[in-house]
Amino acid sequence: MFFGCESAMQLKDTLIRQIQNHGPIGVDRFMEAAVSYYYAKNPAIGAEGDFITSPEISQLFGEMIGIWLADCWIKMGQSPSIALLECGPGRGTLMADILRATRHISGFHQALSVTLLEASSAMRERQRQALETVWLGDICWIDSLAEFVPEIPVLIVGNEFLDALPMRQYQKTTDGRWMERVIGWSEEQGFHFGLRDSVVELNVSACMAGQIFEVSPQRENFIRSCADLVTSQGGAGLFIDYGHLRSSAGETLQAVKDHKKCGVFDFLGEADITSHIDFGALVDCLQGTKSFTTSQSVFLQRLGITHRIGALKTKTTPEQFIQLERGFERLVSDTQMGKLFKVFGFCSNDFDSLTGFE
Ligand code: SAH
């Protein structure tokens, strides 16, 4: 019902009407409405946009992901056909770098069919432009994972995609129950948080009264569906995002506009709204599928990012190399993205291991 709003004002009015008619809404509904409007209207990724992502920081990122994908393909016996799916490709930079980095791997491009899962038509147009010079084959765009029905092995990748999927928040009461954190609206307060009764049972130890615990059935269902595809077709999946490896209490809902954090109600529909990924929950929901987690720093270094930047030194101008070094530092340094960002991989049982994980 929120899709297709023409302006941020219309989005706000739609949410207010929804709250007035049916009562406060869950954080998941709020996120879904704000995020879908944001990407439909303000595809603002990159230095001049609201936030910057790893592929936009450095080509090194996409190159390493490309090597990882090609390595999986080799582990799969160089399957003659393989369906590569990227979830939430943004400006198309990651896929462009993946394809550029792997173009000399004999037989890999010939085996590939490329699918992009992207809800926003504005983003699709950017992806088309980014890929037109690097990929001469067909590209298939889909709106939802249910449309992806390859009858061949699959490789699935997504950077900062899961964080855009909605999550719910629950708060522990002094008598040990969980109440859902919801969003209401009034003339005096505007949008504001409140609590409503909930029957949810969360199996969370070490959570004190007043603390918030976030759960995302949408993210878990999405990962489960990807793992089902990987299991049934053979193949592997890789998702990179910020978050924590062990499930724990804490509020992580955030809004970012012009590279600065702002209140989640401040620029409705005009700020990027996300939350941290609970990778522990994702691992738990993939019982029976081989899965692995590590930090972005460890993953990129195991894939050889240090060698790659070394090799680029002789092929770039000193100015270009300074840029590459800056990007490298930002991606791998523990005080920047190296530690906060995690990499989550899973694969079919015919894989002995996945490169890049400890
Ligand atoms: N992977 C890119 C962009 C991340 S931003 C990068 O690293 O730069 C999130 C991307 O996911 C955007 O392209 C957005 O339009 C898309 N997206 C967000 N929610 C989606 C959904 N529910 N279904 C499909 N695409 C979605």
Residues whose N, C-alpha, C, O or C-beta is under 5 A from the ligand:
A	BS01	SAH	Y39 T53 P55 C87 G88 P89 G90 L117 E118 A119 S120 M123 D143 N159 E160 F161 A164
